[in-house]
Amino acid sequence: MALKIIDHGSNEYWQMVKLRDDILRRPLGLGFTQQELEKEKDNMLIGAFEDDQMLGCCMLVEKNPEVVRLRQMAVLNDLQGKGIGRALMNFAENLARDRGYKILSMHARKNVAGFYEKMGYKIASDEFTEITIPHYVMEKQL
């Protein structure tokens, strides 16, 4: 498995959009707007690949010079639990650390908070609803 930074607008980026749509958005009856996708051009886009097939992805968005936010973490449904998410998280944390960030933050879906807790993240908020489902703010010092 190869982990790499993806260029916005590339073929790999459009694989990423499709994966996120299939895993994160469509099951909730949601989609992406062109404006949402356009805003992603300044984000750090990360993909996990086997040959040319995307297995999983995530992105990092700067909140301020010390804090970066993880967004849109997705792994193919039939490959969840096989270490792809853990590898993506380690890659994202190292990338954030290398770029000088001190804290990695996210809005984690409640049903996967346990995965992030195993990776050292702490719940930093009360439960809240985002995109129709329960979430927590979770954070980790890098």
Secondary structure as a PSIPRED ss2 file (coil, helix, strand):
# PSIPRED VFORMAT (PSIPRED V4.0)

   1 M C   1.000  0.000  0.000
   2 A E   0.000  0.000  1.000
   3 L E   0.000  0.000  1.000
   4 K E   0.000  0.000  1.000
   5 I E   0.000  0.000  1.000
   6 I E   0.000  0.000  1.000
   7 D C   1.000  0.000  0.000
   8 H C   1.000  0.000  0.000
   9 G C   1.000  0.000  0.000
  10 S C   1.000  0.000  0.000
  11 N H   0.000  1.000  0.000
  12 E H   0.000  1.000  0.000
  13 Y H   0.000  1.000  0.000
  14 W H   0.000  1.000  0.000
  15 Q H   0.000  1.000  0.000
  16 M H   0.000  1.000  0.000
  17 V H   0.000  1.000  0.000
  18 K H   0.000  1.000  0.000
  19 L H   0.000  1.000  0.000
  20 R H   0.000  1.000  0.000
  21 D H   0.000  1.000  0.000
  22 D H   0.000  1.000  0.000
  23 I H   0.000  1.000  0.000
  24 L H   0.000  1.000  0.000
  25 R H   0.000  1.000  0.000
  26 R H   0.000  1.000  0.000
  27 P H   0.000  1.000  0.000
  28 L H   0.000  1.000  0.000
  29 G C   1.000  0.000  0.000
  30 L C   1.000  0.000  0.000
  31 G C   1.000  0.000  0.000
  32 F C   1.000  0.000  0.000
  33 T C   1.000  0.000  0.000
  34 Q H   0.000  1.000  0.000
  35 Q H   0.000  1.000  0.000
  36 E H   0.000  1.000  0.000
  37 L H   0.000  1.000  0.000
  38 E H   0.000  1.000  0.000
  39 K H   0.000  1.000  0.000
  40 E H   0.000  1.000  0.000
  41 K H   0.000  1.000  0.000
  42 D H   0.000  1.000  0.000
  43 N C   1.000  0.000  0.000
  44 M E   0.000  0.000  1.000
  45 L E   0.000  0.000  1.000
  46 I E   0.000  0.000  1.000
  47 G E   0.000  0.000  1.000
  48 A E   0.000  0.000  1.000
  49 F E   0.000  0.000  1.000
  50 E E   0.000  0.000  1.000
  51 D C   1.000  0.000  0.000
  52 D C   1.000  0.000  0.000
  53 Q E   0.000  0.000  1.000
  54 M E   0.000  0.000  1.000
  55 L E   0.000  0.000  1.000
  56 G E   0.000  0.000  1.000
  57 C E   0.000  0.000  1.000
  58 C E   0.000  0.000  1.000
  59 M E   0.000  0.000  1.000
  60 L E   0.000  0.000  1.000
  61 V E   0.000  0.000  1.000
  62 E E   0.000  0.000  1.000
  63 K E   0.000  0.000  1.000
  64 N E   0.000  0.000  1.000
  65 P C   1.000  0.000  0.000
  66 E C   1.000  0.000  0.000
  67 V E   0.000  0.000  1.000
  68 V E   0.000  0.000  1.000
  69 R E   0.000  0.000  1.000
  70 L E   0.000  0.000  1.000
  71 R E   0.000  0.000  1.000
  72 Q E   0.000  0.000  1.000
  73 M E   0.000  0.000  1.000
  74 A E   0.000  0.000  1.000
  75 V E   0.000  0.000  1.000
  76 L C   1.000  0.000  0.000
  77 N H   0.000  1.000  0.000
  78 D H   0.000  1.000  0.000
  79 L H   0.000  1.000  0.000
  80 Q C   1.000  0.000  0.000
  81 G C   1.000  0.000  0.000
  82 K C   1.000  0.000  0.000
  83 G C   1.000  0.000  0.000
  84 I H   0.000  1.000  0.000
  85 G H   0.000  1.000  0.000
  86 R H   0.000  1.000  0.000
  87 A H   0.000  1.000  0.000
  88 L H   0.000  1.000  0.000
  89 M H   0.000  1.000  0.000
  90 N H   0.000  1.000  0.000
  91 F H   0.000  1.000  0.000
  92 A H   0.000  1.000  0.000
  93 E H   0.000  1.000  0.000
  94 N H   0.000  1.000  0.000
  95 L H   0.000  1.000  0.000
  96 A H   0.000  1.000  0.000
  97 R H   0.000  1.000  0.000
  98 D H   0.000  1.000  0.000
  99 R C   1.000  0.000  0.000
 100 G C   1.000  0.000  0.000
 101 Y C   1.000  0.000  0.000
 102 K C   1.000  0.000  0.000
 103 I E   0.000  0.000  1.000
 104 L E   0.000  0.000  1.000
 105 S E   0.000  0.000  1.000
 106 M E   0.000  0.000  1.000
 107 H E   0.000  0.000  1.000
 108 A E   0.000  0.000  1.000
 109 R E   0.000  0.000  1.000
 110 K H   0.000  1.000  0.000
 111 N H   0.000  1.000  0.000
 112 V H   0.000  1.000  0.000
 113 A H   0.000  1.000  0.000
 114 G H   0.000  1.000  0.000
 115 F H   0.000  1.000  0.000
 116 Y H   0.000  1.000  0.000
 117 E H   0.000  1.000  0.000
 118 K H   0.000  1.000  0.000
 119 M C   1.000  0.000  0.000
 120 G C   1.000  0.000  0.000
 121 Y C   1.000  0.000  0.000
 122 K E   0.000  0.000  1.000
 123 I E   0.000  0.000  1.000
 124 A C   1.000  0.000  0.000
 125 S C   1.000  0.000  0.000
 126 D C   1.000  0.000  0.000
 127 E C   1.000  0.000  0.000
 128 F E   0.000  0.000  1.000
 129 T E   0.000  0.000  1.000
 130 E E   0.000  0.000  1.000
 131 I C   1.000  0.000  0.000
 132 T C   1.000  0.000  0.000
 133 I E   0.000  0.000  1.000
 134 P E   0.000  0.000  1.000
 135 H E   0.000  0.000  1.000
 136 Y E   0.000  0.000  1.000
 137 V E   0.000  0.000  1.000
 138 M E   0.000  0.000  1.000
 139 E E   0.000  0.000  1.000
 140 K E   0.000  0.000  1.000
 141 Q E   0.000  0.000  1.000
 142 L C   1.000  0.000  0.000
